[in-house]
Amino acid sequence: MEDGYSSAGFRLYEELELQEFQNNFVIRSKESPSEGFSIGRREGNIVPLSEDTSSTSPYKTSTIYGVVGTIRLPVGAFVLVITSRNKVGNFLGFPVYRVNSMRFLYCNEALKLSTSQEKRDEAYFMTLLRIVESTPGLYFSYRTDITLNLQRRYKLVYGWMTKPIWKQADPRFVWNKNLMEELIECKVASITSSSVDLSFQAASLEIRGSPVTIALISRRCTRRLGTRMWRRGANLEGDTANFIETEQILEAKGFMSSLLQIRGSIPLLWQQIVDLSYKPQLKIINHEETSKVVERHLHDLSQRYGDALALDLTDKHGDEGQLGTAYALEVENLPNVRYVHFDFHHICGNSNFENLEVLYREISEDFEKQGYFLIDAEGSILGEQKGIIRSNCIDCLDRTNVTQSFLAQKSLNMQLQRIAILAPNECFSISPENYGKFRALWAEQGDELSLEYTGTHALKGDLVRYGRQTLGGMIKDGISALSRYYLNNFQDGIRQESCVLFLKHCILLYRKESEGTSFLQDAIDLVSGHYTFNKCRPSSLQLSRSESLSYLPVASALVVGGLTVTTISLQQQGRGAQQFIFPAVWAGVAAGVMAMVKANGRQFCSRPRLRGLL
């Protein structure tokens, strides 16, 4: 297996030594000290190491576990390194690690000689980098590429699998693709770790006396990365928001099988701008390229996965209904795609998980025809997956995760029956313990993906974990819904993992930057390369006078103060009409401010500053 799945002709060094000198940083392999590079602390000049030429001792030495990459900003460069990790499981027999913490090495001492605008820009960018340091959900492996699904990996020629991991990788899923480019050009890729934004879970079961391992891997596409409200729909190239390839891998009795499902935002041009309302209005953007956008997206899917079944789980009425109808009209004339609408909320509600059987009866023929990938102990291909289910709701999180887990369960039964662990028509769910572990995998995956996109755990997690809604689950969903509202409107998905870091810098940010700034979305755009600065044009971060003001605290103070003064005044005043004038004035102020806030809701919400919506 190692020859077929590892990078036999290339290896990454697992432990590196970071040496900090007054004028530069040196990063070298502990195993091969001549392998590594030096980077200057003034302007970030990179020099590969050929031998140990250090004539002085570093003032600090520490161990790191990989270099994520470099990023160039207006003044100097920054190197992102992995400072801690933990092993979470194995993929095809090779260890997979989760990034626990990262650190940027600052190589921008030339900042003291820069202009005032460059200093302001750099301060903002450095704040974004601190958020990047706390990015959750990053995984990597030193020995094998985890971006390729089993079927695609197995059908690649051997020569491809002997290439460096960064060359093997599917670029759609490499989170640090942009950050690695400079180190690859400098020929120091042997210490550069390809990091993947994904969810990884694994469980060991025993079914009918046979040990069984199930792994669940969800790879998040980087082409339209972003937070929930600021990355909706598709861009003009056909890339969609929250596009995720989920692979369920089964290993048992020497057999290995894989089922792929994908999810992604409805591939139209549409938006849902936050405006302080709980559920902002959906808006479809009329554009001459709309039909081509849908065609590009679905053509790309057919090329990669085969015929697609577009499963739309949105509501039939309201804004969602209009969006679904527009989607259906665009898809109906495209080849190799079948559109199926299933009103999840109407048919399943919050507790009728079993009603998904209604959906399965409608799509079972297509689903079973698509099949799954299967190989035996000798590596012979016994079956291939010939198509894909593309699921979506609005966020592609809660309803989508419930539905995908249901279909994954159906496929797992078929796979276990095929390799004779289960009898025909027998279901592995007859074992409560095994079924509970399987459901936990999907529930944990749903939470992890939701945390990355919305900042909260997934809703409807009880349906996945228990098949029904519980009181505790309803309370948890209510808290998550309120948290999503707050994060989307005022922090735009600053993740729970980075909230402490955010609070450390909030005073500086409120003084120097617009409160409407969307920190996380800007951080994502910066590190992924979707935004690049240009010294030849004016800074995109220069604020207009209206943008630089922080309205929300003033408005909130007026509303709360007005209501408070009104209440106190009414309690202290007598019953004379003239004595009600003072509280009436304050009540009017409060009402007026509330009306103004409602009418101008978008102006009070956090907004990204580096890029537009498309």
Secondary structure, 3 states (H helix, E strand, C coil): CHHHHCCCCCCCCCCEEEEECCCEEEEEECCCCCCEEEEECCCCCEEECCCCCCCCCCCEEEEECCEEEEEECCCCEEEEEEEEEEEEEEECCEEEEEEEEEEEEEECHHHHHCCHHHHHHHHHHHHHHHHHHCCCCEEECCCCCCCCCHHHHHHCCHHHHCCCHHHHCCHHHECCHHHHHHHHHCCCHHHECCCEEEEEEEEEEEECCEEEEEEEEEEECCCCCCCCCCCCCECCCCCECCCEEEEEEEEECCEEEEEEEEECCCCCCEECCCCCCCCCCCEECCCCCHHHHHHHHHHHHHHHHCEEEEEECCCCCHHHHHHHHHHHHHHCCCCCEEEEECCHHHHHCCCCHHHHHHHHHHHHHHHHHHCCEEECCCCCEEECCCEEEEEECCCCCHHHHHHHHHHHHHHHHHHHHHCCCCCCCCCHHHCHHHHHHHHHHHHHHHHHHHHHHHCCCCCCHHHHHCCCCCHHHHHHHHHHHHHHHHHHHHHCCCCHHHHHHHHHHHHHHHHHCCCCECHHHHHHHHHCCCCCCCCCCCCCCCCCCCCCCCHHHHHHHHHHHHHHHHHHHHHHCCCCHHHHHHHHHHHHHHHHHHHHHHHCHHHHCCECCCCCCC
